[in-house]
Structure formats: C-alpha cells, structure tokens
Amino acid sequence: KLKKVDSKTVCMVNEMAMGKDQIPVEVDGKTYYGCCAMCKESLVKNADKRVSTDPVTGKQVDKATAVIAAQEDGHVFYFESEETLAKHNKLYDAQ
C-alpha cells in the first residue's frame, strides 16, 4: 500500500522519498525537486525527468503537480489525482 508524501521531500530524478526537503528546481514556473546538483541539472535539461505515468490510468502526469505516494522502501509513484491513488490502494488491498 502506498502512502502519500510531500513533493518537496522527493528526489524526482531518483524517484525516491528522501525523508527531508530536497533542492527546489524552477522550470517554466513549476517547482520540481532533486537531491543534488546532478539531479538539479537533469531536471532543468531533460523534460522526460519532469513527467511520469500514472500507474492506474496510464496517463502522463507532470511531477510538479502530481499526487506522489511512496512504498515502504521509499520508491515513489506519481498519480494524476487523489482518486487514482485511492483506486491504486484499493486494488492493493484486494490482493
């Protein structure tokens, strides 16, 4: 089951909840987060690092506006809404 996390605690390049605030990276008026200078540069230069796919709907989501949830090991997933996160967790509960 996934637990919602604050976007500012996620390295959006490593796809990990880090447990503390990360480095904010402004791109096109949106804020993304990285854990180091290399991740910061990657977020600025690579548009594909700023998007992910909602595992429930299969739609592309912007990491700056996504609902983010983590597994126990810290690996994160990006959802387009609270509803798709809830649907994911409901499917998990059914297993």
Secondary structure, DSSP 8 states (H G I E B T S, - for coil): --EE--GGGEETTTTEE-SS--EEEEETTEEEEESSHHHHHHHHH-GGGGEEE-TTT--EEETTTSEEEE-TTSBEEEESSHHHHHHHHHHHHH-
